[in-house]
Amino acid sequence: MSSLIIDYLPIIIPLLILQLILLVTAIVHLVRNDRLDQANKIIWALVIVFVNIIGPILYLVFGRKDD
């Protein structure tokens, strides 16, 4: 069992790092974004945190309201 985990570490570690970077980037942008109201921020925060890699990507593509 542990041998199987060790075999997949080169794939798992970069994905975890990517997920962490996307999560932190999306949360920081969400907190600093003044254009969203509080209800939308809460919904986006839940999507970012609970939908793993796809949630932060969805927020960064669709949720940002930049000029």
mmJSON file of the N, C-alpha and C atoms, coordinates in Angstrom:
{"data_MODEL":{"atom_site":{
"group_PDB":["ATOM","ATOM","ATOM","ATOM","ATOM","ATOM","ATOM","ATOM","ATOM","ATOM","ATOM","ATOM","ATOM","ATOM","ATOM","ATOM","ATOM","ATOM","ATOM","ATOM","ATOM","ATOM","ATOM","ATOM","ATOM","ATOM","ATOM","ATOM","ATOM","ATOM","ATOM","ATOM","ATOM","ATOM","ATOM","ATOM","ATOM","ATOM","ATOM","ATOM","ATOM","ATOM","ATOM","ATOM","ATOM","ATOM","ATOM","ATOM","ATOM","ATOM","ATOM","ATOM","ATOM","ATOM","ATOM","ATOM","ATOM","ATOM","ATOM","ATOM","ATOM","ATOM","ATOM","ATOM","ATOM","ATOM","ATOM","ATOM","ATOM","ATOM","ATOM","ATOM","ATOM","ATOM","ATOM","ATOM","ATOM","ATOM","ATOM","ATOM","ATOM","ATOM","ATOM","ATOM","ATOM","ATOM","ATOM","ATOM","ATOM","ATOM","ATOM","ATOM","ATOM","ATOM","ATOM","ATOM","ATOM","ATOM","ATOM","ATOM","ATOM","ATOM","ATOM","ATOM","ATOM","ATOM","ATOM","ATOM","ATOM","ATOM","ATOM","ATOM","ATOM","ATOM","ATOM","ATOM","ATOM","ATOM","ATOM","ATOM","ATOM","ATOM","ATOM","ATOM","ATOM","ATOM","ATOM","ATOM","ATOM","ATOM","ATOM","ATOM","ATOM","ATOM","ATOM","ATOM","ATOM","ATOM","ATOM","ATOM","ATOM","ATOM","ATOM","ATOM","ATOM","ATOM","ATOM","ATOM","ATOM","ATOM","ATOM","ATOM","ATOM","ATOM","ATOM","ATOM","ATOM","ATOM","ATOM","ATOM","ATOM","ATOM","ATOM","ATOM","ATOM","ATOM","ATOM","ATOM","ATOM","ATOM","ATOM","ATOM","ATOM","ATOM","ATOM","ATOM","ATOM","ATOM","ATOM","ATOM","ATOM","ATOM","ATOM","ATOM","ATOM","ATOM","ATOM","ATOM","ATOM","ATOM","ATOM","ATOM","ATOM","ATOM","ATOM","ATOM","ATOM","ATOM","ATOM","ATOM","ATOM"],
"id":[1,2,3,4,5,6,7,8,9,10,11,12,13,14,15,16,17,18,19,20,21,22,23,24,25,26,27,28,29,30,31,32,33,34,35,36,37,38,39,40,41,42,43,44,45,46,47,48,49,50,51,52,53,54,55,56,57,58,59,60,61,62,63,64,65,66,67,68,69,70,71,72,73,74,75,76,77,78,79,80,81,82,83,84,85,86,87,88,89,90,91,92,93,94,95,96,97,98,99,100,101,102,103,104,105,106,107,108,109,110,111,112,113,114,115,116,117,118,119,120,121,122,123,124,125,126,127,128,129,130,131,132,133,134,135,136,137,138,139,140,141,142,143,144,145,146,147,148,149,150,151,152,153,154,155,156,157,158,159,160,161,162,163,164,165,166,167,168,169,170,171,172,173,174,175,176,177,178,179,180,181,182,183,184,185,186,187,188,189,190,191,192,193,194,195,196,197,198,199,200,201],
"type_symbol":["N","C","C","N","C","C","N","C","C","N","C","C","N","C","C","N","C","C","N","C","C","N","C","C","N","C","C","N","C","C","N","C","C","N","C","C","N","C","C","N","C","C","N","C","C","N","C","C","N","C","C","N","C","C","N","C","C","N","C","C","N","C","C","N","C","C","N","C","C","N","C","C","N","C","C","N","C","C","N","C","C","N","C","C","N","C","C","N","C","C","N","C","C","N","C","C","N","C","C","N","C","C","N","C","C","N","C","C","N","C","C","N","C","C","N","C","C","N","C","C","N","C","C","N","C","C","N","C","C","N","C","C","N","C","C","N","C","C","N","C","C","N","C","C","N","C","C","N","C","C","N","C","C","N","C","C","N","C","C","N","C","C","N","C","C","N","C","C","N","C","C","N","C","C","N","C","C","N","C","C","N","C","C","N","C","C","N","C","C","N","C","C","N","C","C","N","C","C","N","C","C"],
"label_atom_id":["N","CA","C","N","CA","C","N","CA","C","N","CA","C","N","CA","C","N","CA","C","N","CA","C","N","CA","C","N","CA","C","N","CA","C","N","CA","C","N","CA","C","N","CA","C","N","CA","C","N","CA","C","N","CA","C","N","CA","C","N","CA","C","N","CA","C","N","CA","C","N","CA","C","N","CA","C","N","CA","C","N","CA","C","N","CA","C","N","CA","C","N","CA","C","N","CA","C","N","CA","C","N","CA","C","N","CA","C","N","CA","C","N","CA","C","N","CA","C","N","CA","C","N","CA","C","N","CA","C","N","CA","C","N","CA","C","N","CA","C","N","CA","C","N","CA","C","N","CA","C","N","CA","C","N","CA","C","N","CA","C","N","CA","C","N","CA","C","N","CA","C","N","CA","C","N","CA","C","N","CA","C","N","CA","C","N","CA","C","N","CA","C","N","CA","C","N","CA","C","N","CA","C","N","CA","C","N","CA","C","N","CA","C","N","CA","C","N","CA","C","N","CA","C","N","CA","C","N","CA","C","N","CA","C"],
"label_alt_id":[null,null,null,null,null,null,null,null,null,null,null,null,null,null,null,null,null,null,null,null,null,null,null,null,null,null,null,null,null,null,null,null,null,null,null,null,null,null,null,null,null,null,null,null,null,null,null,null,null,null,null,null,null,null,null,null,null,null,null,null,null,null,null,null,null,null,null,null,null,null,null,null,null,null,null,null,null,null,null,null,null,null,null,null,null,null,null,null,null,null,null,null,null,null,null,null,null,null,null,null,null,null,null,null,null,null,null,null,null,null,null,null,null,null,null,null,null,null,null,null,null,null,null,null,null,null,null,null,null,null,null,null,null,null,null,null,null,null,null,null,null,null,null,null,null,null,null,null,null,null,null,null,null,null,null,null,null,null,null,null,null,null,null,null,null,null,null,null,null,null,null,null,null,null,null,null,null,null,null,null,null,null,null,null,null,null,null,null,null,null,null,null,null,null,null,null,null,null,null,null,null],
"label_comp_id":["MET","MET","MET","SER","SER","SER","SER","SER","SER","LEU","LEU","LEU","ILE","ILE","ILE","ILE","ILE","ILE","ASP","ASP","ASP","TYR","TYR","TYR","LEU","LEU","LEU","PRO","PRO","PRO","ILE","ILE","ILE","ILE","ILE","ILE","ILE","ILE","ILE","PRO","PRO","PRO","LEU","LEU","LEU","LEU","LEU","LEU","ILE","ILE","ILE","LEU","LEU","LEU","GLN","GLN","GLN","LEU","LEU","LEU","ILE","ILE","ILE","LEU","LEU","LEU","LEU","LEU","LEU","VAL","VAL","VAL","THR","THR","THR","ALA","ALA","ALA","ILE","ILE","ILE","VAL","VAL","VAL","HIS","HIS","HIS","LEU","LEU","LEU","VAL","VAL","VAL","ARG","ARG","ARG","ASN","ASN","ASN","ASP","ASP","ASP","ARG","ARG","ARG","LEU","LEU","LEU","ASP","ASP","ASP","GLN","GLN","GLN","ALA","ALA","ALA","ASN","ASN","ASN","LYS","LYS","LYS","ILE","ILE","ILE","ILE","ILE","ILE","TRP","TRP","TRP","ALA","ALA","ALA","LEU","LEU","LEU","VAL","VAL","VAL","ILE","ILE","ILE","VAL","VAL","VAL","PHE","PHE","PHE","VAL","VAL","VAL","ASN","ASN","ASN","ILE","ILE","ILE","ILE","ILE","ILE","GLY","GLY","GLY","PRO","PRO","PRO","ILE","ILE","ILE","LEU","LEU","LEU","TYR","TYR","TYR","LEU","LEU","LEU","VAL","VAL","VAL","PHE","PHE","PHE","GLY","GLY","GLY","ARG","ARG","ARG","LYS","LYS","LYS","ASP","ASP","ASP","ASP","ASP","ASP"],
"label_asym_id":["A","A","A","A","A","A","A","A","A","A","A","A","A","A","A","A","A","A","A","A","A","A","A","A","A","A","A","A","A","A","A","A","A","A","A","A","A","A","A","A","A","A","A","A","A","A","A","A","A","A","A","A","A","A","A","A","A","A","A","A","A","A","A","A","A","A","A","A","A","A","A","A","A","A","A","A","A","A","A","A","A","A","A","A","A","A","A","A","A","A","A","A","A","A","A","A","A","A","A","A","A","A","A","A","A","A","A","A","A","A","A","A","A","A","A","A","A","A","A","A","A","A","A","A","A","A","A","A","A","A","A","A","A","A","A","A","A","A","A","A","A","A","A","A","A","A","A","A","A","A","A","A","A","A","A","A","A","A","A","A","A","A","A","A","A","A","A","A","A","A","A","A","A","A","A","A","A","A","A","A","A","A","A","A","A","A","A","A","A","A","A","A","A","A","A","A","A","A","A","A","A"],
"label_entity_id":["1","1","1","1","1","1","1","1","1","1","1","1","1","1","1","1","1","1","1","1","1","1","1","1","1","1","1","1","1","1","1","1","1","1","1","1","1","1","1","1","1","1","1","1","1","1","1","1","1","1","1","1","1","1","1","1","1","1","1","1","1","1","1","1","1","1","1","1","1","1","1","1","1","1","1","1","1","1","1","1","1","1","1","1","1","1","1","1","1","1","1","1","1","1","1","1","1","1","1","1","1","1","1","1","1","1","1","1","1","1","1","1","1","1","1","1","1","1","1","1","1","1","1","1","1","1","1","1","1","1","1","1","1","1","1","1","1","1","1","1","1","1","1","1","1","1","1","1","1","1","1","1","1","1","1","1","1","1","1","1","1","1","1","1","1","1","1","1","1","1","1","1","1","1","1","1","1","1","1","1","1","1","1","1","1","1","1","1","1","1","1","1","1","1","1","1","1","1","1","1","1"],
"label_seq_id":[1,1,1,2,2,2,3,3,3,4,4,4,5,5,5,6,6,6,7,7,7,8,8,8,9,9,9,10,10,10,11,11,11,12,12,12,13,13,13,14,14,14,15,15,15,16,16,16,17,17,17,18,18,18,19,19,19,20,20,20,21,21,21,22,22,22,23,23,23,24,24,24,25,25,25,26,26,26,27,27,27,28,28,28,29,29,29,30,30,30,31,31,31,32,32,32,33,33,33,34,34,34,35,35,35,36,36,36,37,37,37,38,38,38,39,39,39,40,40,40,41,41,41,42,42,42,43,43,43,44,44,44,45,45,45,46,46,46,47,47,47,48,48,48,49,49,49,50,50,50,51,51,51,52,52,52,53,53,53,54,54,54,55,55,55,56,56,56,57,57,57,58,58,58,59,59,59,60,60,60,61,61,61,62,62,62,63,63,63,64,64,64,65,65,65,66,66,66,67,67,67],
"pdbx_PDB_ins_code":[null,null,null,null,null,null,null,null,null,null,null,null,null,null,null,null,null,null,null,null,null,null,null,null,null,null,null,null,null,null,null,null,null,null,null,null,null,null,null,null,null,null,null,null,null,null,null,null,null,null,null,null,null,null,null,null,null,null,null,null,null,null,null,null,null,null,null,null,null,null,null,null,null,null,null,null,null,null,null,null,null,null,null,null,null,null,null,null,null,null,null,null,null,null,null,null,null,null,null,null,null,null,null,null,null,null,null,null,null,null,null,null,null,null,null,null,null,null,null,null,null,null,null,null,null,null,null,null,null,null,null,null,null,null,null,null,null,null,null,null,null,null,null,null,null,null,null,null,null,null,null,null,null,null,null,null,null,null,null,null,null,null,null,null,null,null,null,null,null,null,null,null,null,null,null,null,null,null,null,null,null,null,null,null,null,null,null,null,null,null,null,null,null,null,null,null,null,null,null,null,null],
"Cartn_x":[0.821,0.0,0.866,1.848,2.697,3.549,3.889,4.645,3.816,2.522,1.635,1.56,1.483,1.446,2.753,3.865,5.17,5.306,4.729,4.789,4.033,2.964,2.142,2.516,3.477,3.876,4.326,5.071,5.454,4.257,3.11,1.901,1.091,1.009,0.163,0.719,2.003,2.592,2.413,2.698,2.45,0.974,0.07,-1.354,-1.76,-1.235,-1.531,-0.977,0.22,0.807,-0.022,-0.435,-1.288,-2.604,-3.209,-4.464,-4.299,-3.223,-2.975,-2.752,-1.979,-1.728,-3.022,-3.832,-5.105,-6.04,-6.089,-6.959,-6.576,-5.296,-4.83,-5.047,-4.735,-4.909,-6.374,-7.258,-8.68,-9.236,-8.865,-9.363,-8.848,-7.572,-7.019,-7.74,-7.959,-8.657,-10.093,-10.746,-12.123,-12.227,-11.305,-11.325,-11.076,-10.195,-9.86,-10.865,-11.73,-12.686,-13.83,-13.962,-15.023,-16.27,-16.209,-17.341,-18.416,-18.095,-19.078,-19.756,-21.052,-21.72,-21.425,-21.797,-21.429,-21.991,-23.227,-23.838,-23.063,-22.684,-21.911,-20.53,-19.921,-18.608,-18.693,-19.754,-19.908,-20.097,-20.927,-21.153,-19.863,-19.135,-17.875,-16.854,-16.814,-15.874,-16.182,-17.44,-17.814,-17.426,-17.645,-17.265,-15.754,-15.011,-13.543,-13.008,-13.534,-12.989,-13.438,-14.704,-15.231,-15.221,-14.917,-14.899,-13.456,-12.547,-11.133,-10.524,-9.917,-9.169,-10.107,-11.276,-12.189,-12.789,-13.065,-13.67,-12.861,-11.567,-10.768,-10.667,-10.585,-10.518,-11.823,-12.966,-14.253,-14.339,-13.891,-13.934,-13.035,-11.817,-10.877,-11.325,-12.093,-12.572,-13.888,-14.852,-16.203,-16.541,-15.962,-16.385,-15.748,-14.597,-13.919,-14.69,-14.824,-15.481,-14.492,-13.561,-12.555,-12.985,-12.439,-12.715,-11.938],
"Cartn_y":[-1.198,0.0,1.263,1.337,2.531,2.652,1.536,1.572,2.219,1.95,2.538,4.053,4.511,5.95,6.607,5.984,6.53,6.61,5.656,5.677,6.867,7.289,8.381,9.757,9.838,11.128,12.149,11.759,12.756,13.381,12.726,13.282,14.056,13.532,14.118,15.441,15.526,16.728,17.963,17.912,19.115,19.511,18.526,18.847,19.516,19.067,19.695,21.118,21.314,22.657,23.579,23.084,23.866,24.219,23.27,23.517,24.574,24.5,25.466,26.87,26.976,28.274,28.875,28.063,28.558,28.973,28.189,28.494,29.815,29.991,31.219,32.427,32.29,33.393,33.813,32.841,33.152,33.77,33.249,33.796,35.218,35.453,36.805,37.786,37.395,38.279,38.508,37.47,37.603,38.565,38.479,39.357,40.808,41.027,42.39,42.987,42.158,42.618,43.361,44.655,45.474,45.521,44.984,45.077,44.031,42.989,41.959,42.28,41.98,42.17,40.976,41.098,40.115,38.729,38.652,37.354,36.64,37.364,36.75,36.318,37.089,36.709,35.395,35.238,33.997,32.807,32.979,31.891,31.538,32.554,32.292,31.648,32.064,31.462,29.974,29.627,28.21,27.422,28.017,27.346,27.168,28.208,28.146,27.071,26.999,26.077,24.641,24.443,23.083,22.42,23.127,22.511,22.314,22.244,21.95,22.716,22.057,22.747,23.534,23.037,23.689,24.974,25.007,26.176,27.448,27.439,28.653,29.056,28.089,28.41,29.062,28.524,29.129,30.559,30.784,32.154,33.078,32.65,33.518,33.801,32.898,33.115,33.891,33.491,34.057,35.016,34.859,35.621,36.976,37.17,38.468,39.504,40.677,41.783,42.926,42.755,43.781,44.647,45.829,46.722,46.282],
"Cartn_z":[0.0,0.0,0.0,0.895,0.942,-0.307,-0.916,-2.163,-3.273,-3.259,-4.25,-4.081,-2.847,-2.581,-3.013,-2.714,-3.091,-4.612,-5.315,-6.777,-7.363,-6.707,-7.221,-6.679,-5.781,-5.22,-6.267,-7.305,-8.313,-9.039,-9.016,-9.624,-8.588,-7.378,-6.337,-5.826,-5.583,-4.985,-5.874,-7.173,-7.994,-8.046,-8.041,-8.035,-6.732,-5.624,-4.334,-4.278,-4.806,-4.838,-5.732,-6.895,-7.794,-7.122,-6.45,-5.762,-4.679,-3.918,-2.856,-3.419,-4.496,-5.122,-5.66,-6.345,-6.862,-5.734,-4.678,-3.545,-2.893,-2.617,-1.958,-2.87,-4.15,-5.095,-5.19,-5.306,-5.441,-4.156,-2.999,-1.728,-1.521,-1.805,-1.648,-2.572,-3.809,-4.737,-4.278,-3.794,-3.326,-2.146,-1.225,-0.05,-0.462,-1.411,-1.84,-2.821,-3.388,-4.402,-3.728,-4.006,-3.421,-4.297,-5.478,-6.398,-6.13,-5.373,-5.05,-3.724,-3.636,-2.357,-1.437,-0.183,0.839,0.523,0.033,-0.268,-1.374,-2.409,-3.492,-3.019,-2.122,-1.598,-0.823,-0.047,0.727,-0.209,-1.222,-2.183,-2.905,-3.382,-4.072,-3.147,-1.89,-0.944,-0.765,-0.669,-0.557,-1.803,-2.97,-4.217,-4.278,-3.932,-3.991,-3.063,-1.853,-0.857,-1.09,-1.446,-1.485,-2.85,-3.908,-5.23,-5.698,-4.766,-4.984,-6.148,-7.106,-8.158,-9.08,-9.361,-10.296,-9.712,-8.401,-7.771,-7.933,-7.567,-7.781,-9.248,-10.132,-11.562,-12.012,-11.568,-11.909,-11.411,-10.169,-9.645,-10.444,-10.719,-11.418,-12.852,-13.449,-14.822,-14.826,-13.982,-14.067,-12.921,-11.767,-10.592,-10.438,-11.046,-10.92,-11.699,-11.124,-11.815,-11.945,-12.85,-13.112,-14.279,-14.323,-15.464,-16.674],
"occupancy":[1.0,1.0,1.0,1.0,1.0,1.0,1.0,1.0,1.0,1.0,1.0,1.0,1.0,1.0,1.0,1.0,1.0,1.0,1.0,1.0,1.0,1.0,1.0,1.0,1.0,1.0,1.0,1.0,1.0,1.0,1.0,1.0,1.0,1.0,1.0,1.0,1.0,1.0,1.0,1.0,1.0,1.0,1.0,1.0,1.0,1.0,1.0,1.0,1.0,1.0,1.0,1.0,1.0,1.0,1.0,1.0,1.0,1.0,1.0,1.0,1.0,1.0,1.0,1.0,1.0,1.0,1.0,1.0,1.0,1.0,1.0,1.0,1.0,1.0,1.0,1.0,1.0,1.0,1.0,1.0,1.0,1.0,1.0,1.0,1.0,1.0,1.0,1.0,1.0,1.0,1.0,1.0,1.0,1.0,1.0,1.0,1.0,1.0,1.0,1.0,1.0,1.0,1.0,1.0,1.0,1.0,1.0,1.0,1.0,1.0,1.0,1.0,1.0,1.0,1.0,1.0,1.0,1.0,1.0,1.0,1.0,1.0,1.0,1.0,1.0,1.0,1.0,1.0,1.0,1.0,1.0,1.0,1.0,1.0,1.0,1.0,1.0,1.0,1.0,1.0,1.0,1.0,1.0,1.0,1.0,1.0,1.0,1.0,1.0,1.0,1.0,1.0,1.0,1.0,1.0,1.0,1.0,1.0,1.0,1.0,1.0,1.0,1.0,1.0,1.0,1.0,1.0,1.0,1.0,1.0,1.0,1.0,1.0,1.0,1.0,1.0,1.0,1.0,1.0,1.0,1.0,1.0,1.0,1.0,1.0,1.0,1.0,1.0,1.0,1.0,1.0,1.0,1.0,1.0,1.0,1.0,1.0,1.0,1.0,1.0,1.0],
"B_iso_or_equiv":[0.0,0.0,0.0,0.0,0.0,0.0,0.0,0.0,0.0,0.0,0.0,0.0,0.0,0.0,0.0,0.0,0.0,0.0,0.0,0.0,0.0,0.0,0.0,0.0,0.0,0.0,0.0,0.0,0.0,0.0,0.0,0.0,0.0,0.0,0.0,0.0,0.0,0.0,0.0,0.0,0.0,0.0,0.0,0.0,0.0,0.0,0.0,0.0,0.0,0.0,0.0,0.0,0.0,0.0,0.0,0.0,0.0,0.0,0.0,0.0,0.0,0.0,0.0,0.0,0.0,0.0,0.0,0.0,0.0,0.0,0.0,0.0,0.0,0.0,0.0,0.0,0.0,0.0,0.0,0.0,0.0,0.0,0.0,0.0,0.0,0.0,0.0,0.0,0.0,0.0,0.0,0.0,0.0,0.0,0.0,0.0,0.0,0.0,0.0,0.0,0.0,0.0,0.0,0.0,0.0,0.0,0.0,0.0,0.0,0.0,0.0,0.0,0.0,0.0,0.0,0.0,0.0,0.0,0.0,0.0,0.0,0.0,0.0,0.0,0.0,0.0,0.0,0.0,0.0,0.0,0.0,0.0,0.0,0.0,0.0,0.0,0.0,0.0,0.0,0.0,0.0,0.0,0.0,0.0,0.0,0.0,0.0,0.0,0.0,0.0,0.0,0.0,0.0,0.0,0.0,0.0,0.0,0.0,0.0,0.0,0.0,0.0,0.0,0.0,0.0,0.0,0.0,0.0,0.0,0.0,0.0,0.0,0.0,0.0,0.0,0.0,0.0,0.0,0.0,0.0,0.0,0.0,0.0,0.0,0.0,0.0,0.0,0.0,0.0,0.0,0.0,0.0,0.0,0.0,0.0,0.0,0.0,0.0,0.0,0.0,0.0],
"pdbx_formal_charge":[null,null,null,null,null,null,null,null,null,null,null,null,null,null,null,null,null,null,null,null,null,null,null,null,null,null,null,null,null,null,null,null,null,null,null,null,null,null,null,null,null,null,null,null,null,null,null,null,null,null,null,null,null,null,null,null,null,null,null,null,null,null,null,null,null,null,null,null,null,null,null,null,null,null,null,null,null,null,null,null,null,null,null,null,null,null,null,null,null,null,null,null,null,null,null,null,null,null,null,null,null,null,null,null,null,null,null,null,null,null,null,null,null,null,null,null,null,null,null,null,null,null,null,null,null,null,null,null,null,null,null,null,null,null,null,null,null,null,null,null,null,null,null,null,null,null,null,null,null,null,null,null,null,null,null,null,null,null,null,null,null,null,null,null,null,null,null,null,null,null,null,null,null,null,null,null,null,null,null,null,null,null,null,null,null,null,null,null,null,null,null,null,null,null,null,null,null,null,null,null,null],
"auth_seq_id":[1,1,1,2,2,2,3,3,3,4,4,4,5,5,5,6,6,6,7,7,7,8,8,8,9,9,9,10,10,10,11,11,11,12,12,12,13,13,13,14,14,14,15,15,15,16,16,16,17,17,17,18,18,18,19,19,19,20,20,20,21,21,21,22,22,22,23,23,23,24,24,24,25,25,25,26,26,26,27,27,27,28,28,28,29,29,29,30,30,30,31,31,31,32,32,32,33,33,33,34,34,34,35,35,35,36,36,36,37,37,37,38,38,38,39,39,39,40,40,40,41,41,41,42,42,42,43,43,43,44,44,44,45,45,45,46,46,46,47,47,47,48,48,48,49,49,49,50,50,50,51,51,51,52,52,52,53,53,53,54,54,54,55,55,55,56,56,56,57,57,57,58,58,58,59,59,59,60,60,60,61,61,61,62,62,62,63,63,63,64,64,64,65,65,65,66,66,66,67,67,67],
"auth_comp_id":["MET","MET","MET","SER","SER","SER","SER","SER","SER","LEU","LEU","LEU","ILE","ILE","ILE","ILE","ILE","ILE","ASP","ASP","ASP","TYR","TYR","TYR","LEU","LEU","LEU","PRO","PRO","PRO","ILE","ILE","ILE","ILE","ILE","ILE","ILE","ILE","ILE","PRO","PRO","PRO","LEU","LEU","LEU","LEU","LEU","LEU","ILE","ILE","ILE","LEU","LEU","LEU","GLN","GLN","GLN","LEU","LEU","LEU","ILE","ILE","ILE","LEU","LEU","LEU","LEU","LEU","LEU","VAL","VAL","VAL","THR","THR","THR","ALA","ALA","ALA","ILE","ILE","ILE","VAL","VAL","VAL","HIS","HIS","HIS","LEU","LEU","LEU","VAL","VAL","VAL","ARG","ARG","ARG","ASN","ASN","ASN","ASP","ASP","ASP","ARG","ARG","ARG","LEU","LEU","LEU","ASP","ASP","ASP","GLN","GLN","GLN","ALA","ALA","ALA","ASN","ASN","ASN","LYS","LYS","LYS","ILE","ILE","ILE","ILE","ILE","ILE","TRP","TRP","TRP","ALA","ALA","ALA","LEU","LEU","LEU","VAL","VAL","VAL","ILE","ILE","ILE","VAL","VAL","VAL","PHE","PHE","PHE","VAL","VAL","VAL","ASN","ASN","ASN","ILE","ILE","ILE","ILE","ILE","ILE","GLY","GLY","GLY","PRO","PRO","PRO","ILE","ILE","ILE","LEU","LEU","LEU","TYR","TYR","TYR","LEU","LEU","LEU","VAL","VAL","VAL","PHE","PHE","PHE","GLY","GLY","GLY","ARG","ARG","ARG","LYS","LYS","LYS","ASP","ASP","ASP","ASP","ASP","ASP"],
"auth_asym_id":["A","A","A","A","A","A","A","A","A","A","A","A","A","A","A","A","A","A","A","A","A","A","A","A","A","A","A","A","A","A","A","A","A","A","A","A","A","A","A","A","A","A","A","A","A","A","A","A","A","A","A","A","A","A","A","A","A","A","A","A","A","A","A","A","A","A","A","A","A","A","A","A","A","A","A","A","A","A","A","A","A","A","A","A","A","A","A","A","A","A","A","A","A","A","A","A","A","A","A","A","A","A","A","A","A","A","A","A","A","A","A","A","A","A","A","A","A","A","A","A","A","A","A","A","A","A","A","A","A","A","A","A","A","A","A","A","A","A","A","A","A","A","A","A","A","A","A","A","A","A","A","A","A","A","A","A","A","A","A","A","A","A","A","A","A","A","A","A","A","A","A","A","A","A","A","A","A","A","A","A","A","A","A","A","A","A","A","A","A","A","A","A","A","A","A","A","A","A","A","A","A"],
"auth_atom_id":["N","CA","C","N","CA","C","N","CA","C","N","CA","C","N","CA","C","N","CA","C","N","CA","C","N","CA","C","N","CA","C","N","CA","C","N","CA","C","N","CA","C","N","CA","C","N","CA","C","N","CA","C","N","CA","C","N","CA","C","N","CA","C","N","CA","C","N","CA","C","N","CA","C","N","CA","C","N","CA","C","N","CA","C","N","CA","C","N","CA","C","N","CA","C","N","CA","C","N","CA","C","N","CA","C","N","CA","C","N","CA","C","N","CA","C","N","CA","C","N","CA","C","N","CA","C","N","CA","C","N","CA","C","N","CA","C","N","CA","C","N","CA","C","N","CA","C","N","CA","C","N","CA","C","N","CA","C","N","CA","C","N","CA","C","N","CA","C","N","CA","C","N","CA","C","N","CA","C","N","CA","C","N","CA","C","N","CA","C","N","CA","C","N","CA","C","N","CA","C","N","CA","C","N","CA","C","N","CA","C","N","CA","C","N","CA","C","N","CA","C","N","CA","C","N","CA","C","N","CA","C","N","CA","C"],
"pdbx_PDB_model_num":[1,1,1,1,1,1,1,1,1,1,1,1,1,1,1,1,1,1,1,1,1,1,1,1,1,1,1,1,1,1,1,1,1,1,1,1,1,1,1,1,1,1,1,1,1,1,1,1,1,1,1,1,1,1,1,1,1,1,1,1,1,1,1,1,1,1,1,1,1,1,1,1,1,1,1,1,1,1,1,1,1,1,1,1,1,1,1,1,1,1,1,1,1,1,1,1,1,1,1,1,1,1,1,1,1,1,1,1,1,1,1,1,1,1,1,1,1,1,1,1,1,1,1,1,1,1,1,1,1,1,1,1,1,1,1,1,1,1,1,1,1,1,1,1,1,1,1,1,1,1,1,1,1,1,1,1,1,1,1,1,1,1,1,1,1,1,1,1,1,1,1,1,1,1,1,1,1,1,1,1,1,1,1,1,1,1,1,1,1,1,1,1,1,1,1,1,1,1,1,1,1]
}}}
